Amino acid sequence: MKVVSATFSLCRKLNYPSIVKFYGTALHKEGGQLKSVLVTELCKENLMTHIFRHEGNIPGKSSTATAARDMIGWAKDIADALEYIHRQGIVHRDLKL
């Protein structure tokens, strides 16, 4: 239990533009079950939805250099965020688009 508590404490302290803010946990009773809920900042959409909702965001389907430049910028933001959390002693084991 101490490892989970320490991890949540570390996550609450993370403050970086490309990282979703983690506020804590809560218990929610639904029907006869008690569920654990992670409380994070509200995000309007995720990167995958943003890319695939607008075909102009997909470098292979776009006729402009903007999509490729945006994709490279997002990849840099992700790499910078990973570098930041690594400096905090955290390893992300489930990175997805």
Backbone torsions as a table, in degrees:
resi	resn	phi	psi	omega
1	MET	NA	-33.0	-179.4
2	LYS	-64.4	-35.1	179.8
3	VAL	-64.4	-44.5	179.0
4	VAL	-62.4	-45.6	179.8
5	SER	-61.6	-42.8	179.2
6	ALA	-66.1	-38.7	178.9
7	THR	-63.9	-47.0	179.2
8	PHE	-62.4	-39.1	178.4
9	SER	-62.4	-42.8	177.3
10	LEU	-63.0	-44.5	-178.2
11	CYS	-63.3	-36.8	178.4
12	ARG	-63.5	-29.3	-177.5
13	LYS	-82.5	-14.2	-179.1
14	LEU	-64.5	132.9	179.2
15	ASN	-143.6	95.6	-177.1
16	TYR	-148.3	139.8	-173.9
17	PRO	-55.5	-34.8	-175.5
18	SER	-93.5	7.6	-177.8
19	ILE	-113.8	128.7	177.7
20	VAL	-64.0	129.9	-177.7
21	LYS	-70.7	128.6	177.9
22	PHE	-101.0	125.2	-178.4
23	TYR	-99.6	-32.9	-179.7
24	GLY	156.8	-157.4	-178.8
25	THR	-127.8	162.0	176.3
26	ALA	-147.8	158.0	174.3
27	LEU	-104.0	138.0	-177.8
28	HIS	-131.4	124.9	178.9
29	LYS	-93.2	122.3	-179.4
30	GLU	-128.4	114.8	-174.0
31	GLY	63.7	-127.6	177.9
32	GLY	-99.0	8.2	-175.7
33	GLN	-110.2	144.6	174.5
34	LEU	-102.1	124.8	-177.4
35	LYS	-118.8	147.7	175.9
36	SER	-92.8	135.1	-177.2
37	VAL	-123.4	132.3	173.2
38	LEU	-89.0	130.3	-178.5
39	VAL	-103.9	115.9	-178.9
40	THR	-128.5	171.2	175.5
41	GLU	-66.0	154.5	-179.7
42	LEU	-81.4	127.5	177.9
43	CYS	-108.4	135.8	-179.0
44	LYS	-66.9	-39.8	177.1
45	GLU	-161.4	166.1	176.6
46	ASN	-99.1	168.9	-174.9
47	LEU	-62.9	-40.6	-179.1
48	MET	-62.5	-45.2	178.5
49	THR	-61.1	-43.8	-179.4
50	HIS	-60.3	-42.5	-178.3
51	ILE	-68.1	-48.8	-172.9
52	PHE	-83.2	-16.4	176.9
53	ARG	-71.7	-28.9	-177.7
54	HIS	-123.3	105.5	-175.6
55	GLU	-58.2	-24.3	177.6
56	GLY	-65.6	-13.9	178.0
57	ASN	-85.4	-8.9	-177.1
58	ILE	-94.2	114.0	-175.5
59	PRO	-53.1	-39.7	-179.0
60	GLY	-70.9	-19.0	-178.3
61	LYS	-109.4	-3.3	-178.0
62	SER	-98.2	143.9	178.8
63	SER	-94.0	2.0	-179.5
64	THR	-114.5	162.6	178.5
65	ALA	-79.8	-10.1	-177.3
66	THR	-60.8	-43.5	-178.2
67	ALA	-61.3	-44.9	179.4
68	ALA	-64.3	-41.3	179.5
69	ARG	-64.4	-41.9	178.0
70	ASP	-62.6	-44.5	-179.1
71	MET	-60.5	-42.5	178.2
72	ILE	-64.4	-39.6	177.4
73	GLY	-62.9	-42.5	178.7
74	TRP	-65.2	-41.3	178.6
75	ALA	-61.8	-39.6	177.5
76	LYS	-65.2	-42.1	177.9
77	ASP	-60.3	-42.4	179.3
78	ILE	-64.8	-45.2	179.3
79	ALA	-62.7	-40.8	178.0
80	ASP	-63.5	-41.4	179.1
81	ALA	-65.2	-41.0	177.6
82	LEU	-63.7	-41.0	177.5
83	GLU	-61.0	-42.1	179.0
84	TYR	-60.5	-49.0	-177.8
85	ILE	-68.8	-31.3	176.2
86	HIS	-64.4	-39.2	177.1
87	ARG	-64.4	-23.9	178.8
88	GLN	-86.6	-1.4	179.5
89	GLY	88.3	17.8	-178.7
90	ILE	-111.1	137.3	174.4
91	VAL	-114.6	123.8	178.8
92	HIS	-84.0	118.9	-175.5
93	ARG	-103.9	5.7	-175.3
94	ASP	-144.0	51.3	-177.7
95	LEU	-77.1	129.6	178.7
96	LYS	-134.9	162.1	172.6
97	LEU	-71.0	NA	NA
